[in-house]
């Protein structure tokens, strides 16, 4: 009888190394977005790379810091050294003031600044949250589609991801409520968290209205479920948006609020979170094992930016991002075949879904890349394994990606190139679908 080898044994044989990798390495492929960063093409509509950054401001900040360090060796030594895992107090106080004054979050900048936690990007905060809360078999609710940087770690850590329908106003709280009941009925578990990007979400670009924010908060409050509010694009808004869901969390018990400097400042990989105290304690413990601490020098640079420059920088950059979004929307409408696109009021992305079935990943390989175009195929924004609601939310079944979709980023290249590249892509789609 032929002996069948396990996945680990096969991997050992392939590596011919005498050791094996963790099981997840055979199940989860490299992030599509990370893979696409390797391409150097003329029409780059893939990763959410900021293309409008206050480089002159950061140049001046670093120049001034360099002069200061020459005069104050003690500060230079401190800024170039290890620091507290959760962030430097002076930077936490600066962020607490902005969260209170600009975003309306109920945090006292004088007495509650220590409620903020610094991570290396909000991606680390997402991973640490999942790592400290999720056990294999636990249930997490997300929109459909959803940010792959949350979905993949959730699956990696053994969560059962239950996706719920969205429309042009984002996640639908009625279906969240139904998903909670189905989770209890089917899995014998109440979900541990609901993940949402309320402002110009990734990947669709939709913004959750105030009525839905309140309804989502009420559902999770009633069921004692943590809301993970990923506010990566809160500062990059073309119009005034509703207050964060976190503003409803007066006791700081229900919402884990995540922000990032990467969209509103520069990709210096600093995330900032306001977490319920018991969650904060565990996330900081986890971060201590992931990286010990975030660079104090980077925090110093950002501290100056957030105290003195961010408002002027955003006043200059937001109209330019808006113009890029409008150029992309116009080009899609004039050149793409039948389908539906979103109309973002901020952020970096437009989501397009074709009426004609096709595989956008294969299309990009066959037609996009050879024509100097890349985007992110929409299938990446559905869980590798998971479940979805069916029959108007009365049942669930294994989820499948919707392959006739794509996320188109307008943040990185200028308007003229956006129009030119989208029209080229539209022509290719019209000719080949």
FITORTI-962156 format. One record per residue: x, y, z of N, C-alpha, C in turn. Coordinates in steps of 0.2 Angstrom, whole numbers, padded with zeros to 4 digits, always signed. Each point is the difference from the previous one (the first is absolute). Layout:
XYZXYZXYZ;...
//
This chain:
+0004-0006+0000-0004+0006+0000+0004+0006+0000;-0001+0005-0004+0004+0006-0001-0002+0004+0006;+0006+0003+0003-0001+0004+0006-0001+0007-0002;-0005+0004+0003-0001+0007-0002+0003+0004+0005;+0004+0005-0002+0004+0004+0004-0005+0006+0002;+0002+0003+0006-0004+0006+0002+0003+0006-0003;-0004+0006+0001+0002+0006-0003+0007+0002+0002;+0001-0001+0007+0006+0002+0003+0006-0005-0003;-0002-0006-0001+0005-0004-0003+0002+0002-0007;-0005+0001-0004+0001+0003-0007+0004+0006+0000;-0001+0004+0005+0003+0007+0000+0008-0002+0002;+0001-0004+0005+0007-0002+0001+0003-0003-0006;-0003-0004-0003+0003-0003-0006+0002+0005-0005;-0005+0005-0001+0002+0005-0005+0006+0004+0002;+0000+0002+0007+0005+0004+0002+0007-0004+0001;-0001-0006+0000+0006-0005+0001+0005+0003+0006;-0004+0002+0005+0004+0004+0006+0000-0004+0006;-0004-0005+0001+0000-0003+0007-0005+0004+0005;-0003+0005-0002-0005+0004+0004-0006+0002-0004;-0005+0002+0003-0006+0001-0003-0003+0007+0002;-0004+0003-0004-0003+0007+0002-0007-0002+0003;-0003+0006+0003-0006-0001+0003-0005-0001-0006;-0006-0003+0003-0005-0002-0005-0003+0006-0004;+0000+0006+0003-0003+0005-0004+0004+0002-0006;+0006-0001+0000+0004+0002-0006-0002-0004-0006;-0003-0006+0000-0002-0003-0006-0007+0002-0002;-0004+0003+0005-0007+0002-0002+0000+0007-0002;+0004+0005+0002+0000+0007-0001+0005+0002-0005;-0002+0003-0005+0005+0003-0005+0003+0007+0002;+0005+0002-0004+0002+0007+0001-0006+0005-0001;+0000+0005+0004-0005+0005-0001+0000+0003-0008;-0006+0000-0003+0000+0003-0007+0003+0007+0000;-0002+0004+0005+0002+0007+0000+0008+0000+0000;+0003-0004+0005+0007+0000+0001+0003-0002-0007;-0003-0005-0003+0003-0003-0006+0000+0005-0006;-0006+0004+0000+0000+0005-0005+0004+0006+0001;+0003+0001+0006+0005+0006+0001+0006-0001-0004;+0001-0007-0002+0006-0001-0003+0000+0003-0008;-0006+0001-0002+0000+0002-0007+0001+0007-0001;+0004+0002-0005+0001+0007-0002-0003+0001-0007;-0007+0003+0001-0003+0001-0006-0002+0007-0001;-0002+0002-0006-0002+0007-0001-0007+0002+0004;-0004-0005-0001-0007+0002+0003-0001-0005+0006;+0002+0003+0006+0000-0004+0006-0007+0002+0004;-0005-0005+0000-0006+0001+0003-0001-0005+0006;+0006-0003+0002+0000-0006+0005+0000+0003+0007;+0005-0001+0004+0000+0001+0007-0001+0008+0001;-0003+0001+0007-0002+0006+0002+0006+0005+0001;+0005+0001-0004+0005+0004+0001-0001+0007-0001;+0001+0004+0006-0001+0007-0001+0004+0004-0005;-0002+0003-0005+0004+0004-0005+0000+0007+0001;-0003+0003+0006+0000+0007+0001+0002+0000+0008;+0007+0002+0001+0002+0000+0007+0004+0007+0001;+0000+0002+0006+0003+0007+0002+0007-0001+0000;+0004-0002-0005+0007-0002+0001+0004+0006+0002;-0002+0006-0002+0004+0006+0002-0001+0001+0008;-0006-0001+0002-0001+0001+0007+0005-0005+0004;+0000-0006-0002+0004-0005+0004+0007+0001-0001;+0002+0003-0006+0007+0002-0001+0002+0005+0005;-0004+0005+0001+0001+0005+0005+0000-0002+0007;-0004-0005+0002-0001-0003+0007+0007-0003+0001;+0002-0005-0005+0006-0003+0001+0006+0004+0001;+0000+0005-0004+0006+0005+0000+0000+0003+0007;-0005+0003+0002+0000+0003+0007+0002-0005+0005;-0003-0006+0000+0002-0005+0005+0008-0001+0000;+0002-0001-0006+0008-0001-0001+0004+0006+0004;-0003+0006-0001+0004+0006+0003-0001-0001+0008;-0006-0002+0002-0002-0001+0007+0005-0005+0003;+0001-0005-0003+0004-0006+0002+0007+0002+0001;+0002+0004-0004+0007+0003+0000+0001+0004+0006;-0005+0003+0003+0001+0005+0005-0002-0004+0007;-0004-0005-0001-0003-0004+0006+0001-0007-0001;+0006-0002+0003+0002-0007-0001-0005-0005+0004;-0002+0002+0006-0004-0004+0004-0007-0001-0004;-0003+0005-0003-0006-0002-0004+0001-0005-0006;+0006+0002-0003+0002-0005-0006+0001-0007+0003;+0003-0001+0005+0001-0007+0003-0007-0003+0002;-0005+0004+0003-0006-0003+0001-0004-0001-0006;+0000+0004-0005-0004-0001-0006+0003-0006-0004;+0006-0001+0001+0003-0006-0004+0000-0006+0004;-0004-0001+0005+0001-0005+0004-0007-0004+0001;+0000-0005+0004-0006-0004+0001-0005+0005+0004;-0006-0002+0000-0005+0004+0003-0006-0004+0003;-0005+0002+0003-0006-0003+0002-0003-0004-0005;-0002-0006+0001-0004-0004-0005-0006+0003-0003;-0004+0003+0005-0006+0003-0003+0001+0007-0003;+0006+0003+0000+0001+0007-0003+0002+0005+0005;+0004+0005-0002+0002+0005+0004-0005+0005+0002;+0000+0001+0007-0006+0005+0003-0001+0006-0004;+0005+0004-0002-0001+0006-0003-0003-0001-0007;+0001-0005-0004-0004-0002-0006-0007-0002+0002;-0001-0004+0005-0007-0002+0001-0004+0006+0002;+0003+0005+0004-0004+0006+0002-0002+0004-0007;+0005+0000-0004-0002+0004-0007-0005-0003-0003;+0000-0007-0001-0005-0004-0003-0007+0001+0003;+0000-0001+0007-0006+0000+0004-0003+0007-0001;+0003+0005-0001-0003+0007-0001-0003+0000-0006;+0003-0003-0006-0003+0000-0006-0006-0004+0000;+0000-0006+0003-0006-0004+0000-0006+0003+0003;+0002+0004+0006-0005+0004+0003-0003+0006-0004;+0005+0004-0002-0002+0006-0003-0003+0000-0007;+0003-0005-0004-0002+0000-0007-0005-0006-0002;+0001-0006+0004-0004-0005-0002-0006-0001+0005;+0000+0004+0006-0005+0000+0004-0001-0006+0005;+0006-0004+0000+0000-0006+0004+0000+0002+0008;-0004-0003+0004+0000+0001+0007+0006-0002+0004;+0006+0004-0001+0006-0002+0003+0003+0007+0003;+0002+0000+0006+0002+0006+0003+0008+0000-0001;+0002+0005-0004+0007+0001-0002+0005+0000+0006;-0003+0003+0005+0004+0001+0006+0001-0006+0005;-0006-0003+0001+0000-0006+0005+0000-0007-0003;-0002+0000-0007-0001-0007-0003+0004-0001-0006;+0005+0004-0001+0005-0001-0006+0003-0007+0000;+0000-0003+0006+0003-0007+0000-0004-0005-0002;-0007+0002-0002-0004-0005-0003+0002-0002-0008;+0004+0004-0002+0003-0001-0007+0006-0004+0000;+0000-0005-0005+0005-0004-0001+0003+0001-0007;+0007+0000+0000+0003+0000-0007+0003-0007-0002;-0001-0001-0007+0002-0006-0003+0004+0001-0006;+0003-0005-0003+0004+0001-0006-0005+0000-0006;-0004+0005-0001-0005+0000-0005-0007-0003+0003;-0005+0002-0003-0007-0003+0003+0000-0007-0002;+0004-0003-0005+0000-0007-0001+0002-0004+0006;+0005+0003+0003+0002-0004+0006-0005+0000+0006;-0004+0005+0000-0005+0001+0005-0006-0005-0002;-0001-0001-0006-0005-0005-0002+0002-0007+0002;+0007-0001-0002+0002-0007+0002+0000-0001+0007;+0002+0004+0004+0001+0000+0007-0007-0001+0003;-0005+0003-0002-0007-0001+0002-0002-0007-0001;+0001-0002-0006-0002-0007-0002+0004-0005+0004;+0006+0001+0001+0004-0004+0004-0002-0001+0007;-0002+0005+0003-0002+0000+0007-0007-0002+0001;-0004+0000-0005-0007-0001+0002-0003-0007-0003;+0003-0002-0006-0003-0005-0004+0004-0007+0002;-0004-0005+0001+0002-0007+0001-0003-0003-0006;+0003-0006-0002-0002-0004-0006-0008-0001+0001;-0004+0001-0005-0007-0001+0000-0004+0006+0002;+0003+0005+0003-0004+0006+0001-0003+0003-0006;-0005+0004+0001-0003+0003-0006+0001+0008+0000;+0001+0002-0006+0001+0007-0002-0005+0002-0005;-0003+0006+0000-0004+0002-0005+0003+0006-0004;+0000+0000-0006+0003+0005-0004-0005+0002-0006;+0001+0006-0003-0003+0001-0006+0002-0004-0006;-0004+0000-0005+0002-0004-0006-0001+0005-0006;+0006+0002-0003+0007-0002+0001+0003+0003+0006;+0006-0002+0002+0003+0003+0006+0008+0001-0001;+0003+0004+0004+0007+0001-0001+0004-0007+0002;+0004-0002-0005+0004-0006+0000+0005+0000+0006;+0002+0006+0002+0005+0000+0005-0003-0002+0007;-0007+0000+0000-0003-0003+0006-0002-0007-0001;-0003-0001-0006-0003-0007-0001+0006-0005+0000;+0006+0001-0003+0005-0006+0000+0002-0001+0007;+0002+0005+0004+0002-0002+0007-0005-0004+0004;-0006+0002-0001-0006-0003+0003+0000-0007-0001;+0000-0002-0007+0000-0007-0002+0006-0004+0003;+0006+0004-0001+0006-0003+0003+0000-0002+0007;-0003+0004+0004-0001-0002+0007-0006-0004+0002;-0003-0003-0005-0005-0005+0001-0007+0003+0001;-0002+0006-0002-0006+0003+0001-0005-0003-0006;-0006+0000+0002-0006-0001-0005-0002+0006-0002;+0001+0002-0006-0002+0007-0003-0007-0001-0003;-0004+0005+0003-0007+0000-0003-0001+0006-0003;-0001+0001-0007-0001+0006-0003-0007+0002-0001;-0002+0006+0000-0006+0002-0001-0001+0005-0006;-0006+0001-0003+0000+0004-0005+0001+0008+0001;+0002+0003-0005+0001+0007+0000-0004+0003-0006;-0001+0007+0000-0002+0003-0006+0004+0007-0001;-0003+0004-0003+0004+0007-0001+0001+0004+0006;-0004-0002+0005+0001+0003+0007+0004-0004+0005;+0003-0005-0003+0004-0004+0005-0003-0006+0003;+0002-0002+0006-0002-0006+0003-0008+0001+0002;-0004-0005+0000-0007+0001+0002-0001-0003+0007;-0002+0004+0005+0000-0003+0007-0005-0005+0000;-0006+0000-0003-0005-0005+0000+0003-0007-0001;+0005+0000-0005+0003-0007-0001+0005-0002+0005;+0003+0005+0003+0004-0001+0006-0003-0004+0005;-0006+0003+0002-0005-0003+0005-0001-0007-0002;-0002-0001-0006-0002-0007-0002+0006-0005+0000;+0006+0003-0002+0006-0004+0000+0002-0002+0007;-0002+0004+0005+0002-0002+0007-0005-0005+0002;-0006+0000-0001-0005-0005+0001+0002-0007-0003;+0002+0000-0006+0002-0006-0004+0006-0003+0003;+0005+0005+0002+0006-0003+0003-0001-0004+0006;-0005+0003+0004-0002-0004+0006-0003-0006-0001;-0005+0000-0005-0003-0006-0002+0004-0006-0004;+0004+0002-0004+0004-0004-0004+0007-0002+0003;+0003+0004+0004+0007-0001+0003-0001-0001+0007;-0005+0002+0003-0001+0000+0007+0005+0005+0004;+0001+0006-0004+0005+0005+0002-0003+0007-0002;+0000+0005+0005-0001+0007-0002+0006+0002-0003;+0000+0004-0005+0006+0003-0003+0004+0004+0005;+0007+0000-0001+0004+0004+0004+0001+0007-0002;-0001+0001-0006+0001+0007-0002-0003+0001-0007;-0002+0007-0001-0002+0002-0007+0005+0005-0002;+0003-0001-0007+0005+0004-0003-0004+0005-0005;+0002+0006+0000-0003+0005-0004+0005+0006-0002;+0000+0002-0006+0004+0006-0002-0006+0005-0001;-0002+0005+0004-0006+0004-0001+0001+0006-0005;+0006+0002-0001+0002+0006-0004+0003-0002-0007;-0003+0000-0005+0003-0002-0007+0004-0006+0001;-0004-0005+0001+0003-0007+0002+0005-0003-0006;+0004-0004+0003+0004-0004-0005-0003-0007+0000;-0003-0002-0006+0002+0002-0006-0005+0004-0004;-0006+0001+0002-0005+0003-0004+0000+0007+0000;+0002+0003+0005+0000+0008+0000-0007+0003+0003;-0004-0005+0003-0006+0003+0003+0001+0002+0007;-0005+0005+0001+0000+0003+0007-0007-0001+0004;+0001-0002+0006-0006-0003+0004-0004+0007+0002;-0006+0000-0001-0004+0006+0002-0001+0000+0008;-0001+0005+0003-0001+0000+0007-0005-0005+0003;-0006+0000-0004-0005-0005+0003+0003-0007+0000;+0004-0002-0005+0002-0007+0001+0006+0000+0005;+0004+0005+0001+0005+0000+0005-0004-0002+0007;-0005+0004+0001-0004-0001+0007-0003-0007+0000;-0003-0002-0005-0003-0007+0000+0005-0005+0001;+0006+0000-0003+0006-0005+0000+0002+0000+0008;+0001+0006+0002+0002+0001+0007-0005-0003+0005;-0007+0001-0001-0005-0003+0004+0000-0007+0000;+0001-0003-0006+0000-0007-0001+0005-0003+0004;+0006+0002-0001+0006-0002+0004+0000+0001+0007;-0003+0005+0002-0001+0002+0007-0005-0005+0004;-0005-0002-0004-0005-0004+0003+0003-0007+0000;+0004-0002-0004+0003-0007+0000+0007-0001+0003;+0003+0006+0003+0006+0000+0003+0006-0002-0005;+0000+0003-0006+0005-0002-0005+0004+0006-0001;+0007-0001-0001+0004+0006-0001+0000+0002-0008;-0001+0006-0001+0001+0003-0006+0007+0002-0001;+0003-0002-0006+0006+0003-0002-0001+0005-0005;+0001+0006+0001-0001+0006-0004+0007+0002-0003;+0001-0002-0006+0006+0001-0004-0001+0007-0004;+0003+0005+0003-0001+0007-0003+0006+0002-0004;+0003-0004-0004+0006+0002-0004-0001+0006-0004;-0006+0001-0002-0001+0005-0005-0004+0006+0003;-0001+0001+0006-0004+0005+0003+0002+0007-0001;+0006+0001-0001+0003+0007-0001+0000+0001-0008;-0001-0005-0004+0000+0001-0007-0007+0000-0003;-0004+0005+0002-0007+0001-0002-0001+0006-0004;-0004-0001-0006-0001+0006-0004-0006+0004+0003;-0004-0003+0004-0006+0003+0003+0000-0001+0007;-0004+0003+0004-0001-0001+0007-0003-0007+0001;+0002-0004+0004-0003-0007+0001-0002+0000+0007;-0005-0005+0002-0002+0000+0007+0005-0002+0005;-0001+0002+0006+0005-0002+0005+0002-0007+0001;+0006-0002+0002+0002-0007+0001-0005-0004+0004;+0000-0006-0001-0005-0004+0004+0003+0000+0007;+0006+0001+0001+0003+0001+0007-0003+0005+0004;-0002+0005-0003-0004+0006+0004-0006-0003+0004;-0003-0005-0003-0005-0003+0004+0002-0004+0006;+0006-0002+0000+0003-0004+0005+0002+0004+0006;-0005+0003+0004+0002+0005+0005+0004-0004+0006;-0001-0006+0001+0004-0003+0006+0006-0004-0003;+0002+0001-0006+0006-0004-0003+0000-0007+0002;-0006-0003-0002+0000-0007+0001-0002-0005-0006;-0003+0004-0005-0003-0004-0006+0004+0000-0006;+0004+0006-0002+0003+0001-0006+0008+0001+0001;+0003-0004-0005+0008+0000-0001+0001+0005-0006;+0002+0006+0001+0001+0005-0005+0007+0000-0002;+0001-0001-0007+0007+0000-0003+0001+0005-0005;+0005+0004+0001+0002+0005-0005+0007-0001-0003;+0002+0003-0005+0007-0001-0002+0003+0007-0003;+0006+0001+0000+0003+0005-0003+0001-0001-0007;+0000-0006-0003+0002-0002-0006-0004+0004-0006;-0006+0002+0001-0004+0003-0005+0000+0008+0001;+0001+0002+0006-0001+0007+0002+0006+0004+0001;+0006-0004+0000+0006+0003+0001+0005-0003-0005;+0003-0005+0002+0005-0004-0005+0000-0007+0003;+0003-0004-0004+0000-0007+0001+0006-0002+0005;-0001+0003+0006+0005-0001+0005-0002-0006+0005;-0005-0003-0002-0002-0006+0004-0001+0001+0007;-0005+0005+0002-0002+0001+0006-0008-0001+0000;-0002-0004+0004-0008+0000+0001-0001+0002+0007;-0006+0003+0001-0002+0002+0007-0007-0002+0001;-0001-0003+0006-0006-0003+0002-0003+0002+0007;-0007+0000+0000-0003+0001+0007-0004-0006+0001;+0002-0004+0005-0003-0006+0002-0003-0001+0007;-0005-0004+0001-0002-0001+0006+0006-0002+0005;+0000+0002+0006+0006-0001+0004+0002-0008+0000;-0004-0004+0001+0002-0007+0000+0003-0003-0006;-0003+0003-0006+0003-0002-0006+0007+0003-0001;+0000+0007+0002+0006+0003-0001+0006-0003+0004;-0001-0003+0006+0005-0003+0003+0003-0006-0003;-0005-0004-0003+0002-0006-0004+0004+0001-0007;-0003+0006-0003+0003+0002-0007+0007+0002+0002;+0001+0004+0005+0007+0003+0001+0005-0006+0002;-0003-0005+0004+0004-0006+0002+0002-0003-0007;-0004-0001-0004+0001-0004-0007+0005+0004-0004;-0001+0007+0000+0005+0004-0004+0007-0001+0003;+0001+0000+0007+0006-0001+0003+0004-0006-0003;-0004-0005-0002+0004-0006-0002+0001+0000-0008;-0004+0005-0003+0000+0000-0008+0006+0005-0002;+0001+0005+0004+0005+0005-0002+0004+0004+0006;-0002-0001+0006+0002+0003+0006-0003+0007+0000;+0002+0004-0005-0003+0007+0000+0000+0003-0007;-0003+0006-0001+0000+0004-0006+0005+0005+0000;+0004+0001-0005+0005+0005+0000-0002+0007+0003;+0004+0002+0005-0001+0006+0003+0002+0006-0005;+0005-0001-0004+0001+0005-0005-0006+0002-0005;-0003-0006-0002-0006+0001-0004-0005+0004+0003;-0001-0002+0007-0005+0003+0004+0001+0008+0001;+0006+0001+0000+0002+0007+0001-0001+0004-0006;+0001-0002-0006-0001+0003-0006-0008+0001-0001;-0004-0005+0002-0007+0000-0001-0003+0005+0005;+0003+0000+0006-0002+0005+0005+0000+0007-0002;+0005+0002-0003+0000+0007-0003-0005+0000-0006;+0000-0005-0004-0005+0001-0005-0007+0001+0002;-0002-0004+0005-0007+0000+0003-0002+0006+0004;+0005+0003+0003-0001+0006+0004+0000+0006-0005;+0004+0000-0005+0001+0007-0004-0002+0000-0007;-0001-0006-0003+0000+0000-0008-0006-0004-0003;-0003-0004+0004-0005-0005-0003-0005+0004-0004;-0003+0005+0003-0006+0003-0002+0001+0003-0007;+0006+0004+0000+0002+0003-0007+0002-0005-0005;+0003-0006+0002+0002-0005-0005-0007-0003-0003;-0005-0001+0004-0006-0003-0002-0004+0004-0004;+0000+0007+0001-0003+0005-0004+0003+0000-0007;+0006-0002+0000+0003+0000-0007-0001-0006-0004;+0000-0006+0004+0000-0006-0003-0007-0003-0002;-0005+0002+0004-0006-0003-0001-0003+0002-0007;+0000+0006-0001-0003+0002-0007+0003-0003-0006;+0007-0002+0001+0003-0003-0006-0002-0007+0000;-0001-0004+0006-0002-0007+0000-0007+0000-0003;-0004+0005+0002-0007+0000-0003+0000+0001-0007;+0004+0004-0003+0001+0001-0007+0002-0007-0004;+0004-0003+0003+0002-0007-0002-0006-0005+0000;-0003+0000+0005-0006-0004+0001-0005+0002-0006;-0001+0006-0001-0005+0002-0005+0002-0002-0007;+0007+0001-0001+0002-0002-0007-0001-0007-0001;+0002-0005+0005-0001-0007-0001-0008-0001-0001;-0004+0002+0004-0007-0001-0001-0003+0002-0007;+0003+0006-0002-0003+0002-0007+0003-0005-0005;+0006-0002+0001+0003-0005-0005-0003-0006+0000;-0002-0003+0006-0004-0006+0000-0006+0000-0003;-0004+0006+0001-0007+0001-0003+0001+0000-0007;+0005+0003-0003+0000+0001-0007+0003-0006-0004;+0004-0004+0003+0003-0005-0004-0001-0008+0002;-0002-0001+0007-0001-0007+0002-0007-0003-0003;+0000-0006-0001-0006-0004-0002-0005+0000+0006;-0006-0002-0001-0005+0000+0005+0002-0003+0007;-0002+0004+0005+0002-0002+0007-0002+0005+0005;+0002-0001+0006-0001+0005+0005+0006+0002+0004;+0001+0007+0001+0006+0002+0004-0003+0004+0006;+0004+0000+0005-0001+0004+0006+0002+0008-0002;-0003+0004+0005+0002+0007-0001+0002+0003+0007;+0007-0001+0001+0003+0001+0007+0000+0008+0001;-0001+0001+0006+0000+0007+0003+0007+0001+0003;+0005-0004-0001+0006+0001+0003+0004-0006-0001;+0005-0001+0004+0005-0006-0001+0003+0000-0006;+0002-0007-0002+0005-0001-0006-0003-0004-0005;-0006-0003+0000-0003-0005-0004-0006+0001-0003;-0001-0003-0006-0007-0001-0003+0000-0008-0002;-0006-0003+0002-0002-0007-0001-0004+0000-0007;+0002-0005-0004-0004-0001-0006-0002-0007-0001;-0006-0001-0002-0003-0007-0001-0003-0001-0006;+0002-0005-0004-0002+0000-0007-0007-0004+0000;-0004+0002-0005-0006-0004-0001+0001-0007-0003;+0006+0000-0004+0002-0006-0003+0004-0004+0004;-0001-0007+0001+0005-0004+0004+0007+0000-0003;+0005+0001+0004+0007-0001-0002+0004-0001+0006;+0006-0002-0001+0005+0000+0005+0005+0006-0001;-0001+0004+0005+0004+0007-0001+0008-0002+0001;+0001-0005+0004+0007-0002+0001+0004-0002-0006;-0004-0005-0003+0003-0003-0007+0000+0006-0005;-0005+0004+0000+0000+0006-0005+0006+0004+0001;+0002+0002+0007+0005+0004+0001+0007-0003-0003;+0001-0007+0001+0006-0003-0002+0000+0000-0008;-0006-0001-0003+0000-0001-0007+0000+0007-0004;-0003+0005+0003-0001+0006-0004+0002+0006+0004;-0001+0000+0007+0002+0006+0004+0008+0001+0000;+0003-0004+0003+0008+0000+0000+0003+0001-0006;-0002-0004-0006+0004+0001-0006-0002+0007-0003;-0005+0004+0003-0001+0007-0003+0002+0005+0006;+0004-0002+0004+0003+0005+0005-0005+0002+0005;-0005-0004+0002-0006+0001+0005+0000-0005+0005;+0000+0002+0006-0002-0005+0006-0005+0003+0004;-0005-0004+0003-0004+0002+0005-0001-0006+0005;-0004+0000+0005-0001-0006+0004-0006-0004-0002;+0001-0006-0002-0006-0004-0002-0005-0001+0007;-0006+0001-0001-0005+0000+0005+0000-0006+0004;+0002-0006-0002-0001-0006+0003+0005+0000+0007;+0005+0004+0000+0004+0001+0006-0003+0002+0006;-0006+0003-0001-0004+0003+0006-0005-0004+0003;+0000-0006-0002-0005-0005+0003+0005-0005+0004;-0003-0003+0005+0004-0005+0005+0002-0006-0004;+0006-0002+0001+0003-0007-0003-0005-0005+0002;-0002-0001+0006-0006-0004+0002-0004+0004+0005;-0007-0001-0001-0004+0003+0004-0007-0001-0002;-0005+0004+0003-0007-0001-0002-0003+0007-0001;-0006-0001-0004-0004+0006-0002-0007-0001+0002;-0004+0005+0001-0007+0000+0001-0003-0001-0007;-0006-0004+0000-0004-0002-0006-0007+0001+0002;-0004+0000-0006-0007+0000+0001-0003+0005+0005;+0003+0006-0002-0002+0006+0004+0002+0000+0007;+0005-0003+0002+0003-0001+0006-0003-0005+0005;-0004-0005-0003-0003-0005+0004+0005-0007+0000;+0005+0000-0003+0005-0006+0000+0007+0003-0002;+0004-0005+0000+0007+0001-0002+0003-0005-0004;+0005+0001-0004+0003-0005-0004+0007+0002-0001;+0005-0005-0002+0007+0002-0001+0000+0006-0005;+0005+0005+0002+0000+0006-0005+0005-0002-0006;-0002+0004-0005+0004+0000-0006+0002+0007-0002;+0006+0001-0003+0002+0007-0002-0004+0002-0006;-0002+0006-0001-0003+0002-0006+0006+0003-0005;+0001-0004-0005+0006+0001-0004-0001+0005-0005;-0006+0002-0002-0001+0006-0005+0000+0007+0003;+0005+0001+0005+0001+0006+0003+0007+0002+0000;+0001+0007+0002+0007+0002+0000+0000+0006+0005;+0005+0001+0003+0001+0006+0004+0005+0005-0004;-0002+0006-0001+0004+0004-0004+0002+0006+0005;+0007+0001+0001+0003+0005+0004+0001+0006-0004;-0002+0006+0002+0001+0006-0003+0005+0005+0003;+0003-0003+0006+0004+0004+0004+0007+0002-0003;+0003-0005-0004+0007+0001-0001+0002+0004-0006;-0003-0001-0005+0002+0004-0006-0004+0006-0002;+0003+0004-0004-0004+0007-0002-0006-0001-0004;-0004+0005+0000-0007+0000-0003+0001-0003-0008;+0005+0003-0003+0000-0001-0007+0002-0007-0001;+0004-0003+0004+0002-0007-0001-0006-0005+0002;-0004+0003+0005-0006-0004+0002-0005-0001-0006;-0001+0006-0003-0005+0000-0005+0002-0004-0006;+0007+0000-0002+0003-0003-0005+0000-0008+0001;+0002-0002+0006+0000-0007+0002-0007-0003+0001;-0004+0003+0002-0007-0003+0001-0004+0000-0006;+0001+0005-0005-0002-0001-0007+0003-0006-0003;+0006-0001+0001+0003-0006-0004-0002-0006+0003;-0001+0000+0007-0003-0006+0003-0007-0002-0002;-0004+0006-0001-0007-0001-0002+0000-0003-0007;+0004+0003-0004+0000-0003-0007+0002-0007+0000;+0005-0002+0004+0001-0008+0000-0006-0004+0003;-0003+0003+0005-0006-0004+0003-0005+0000-0006;-0002+0005-0003-0005+0000-0005+0001-0004-0006;+0007-0001-0002+0002-0004-0005+0000-0007+0001;+0001-0002+0007+0002-0007+0001-0005-0004+0005;-0005+0004+0003-0005-0003+0004-0005-0003-0005;
//
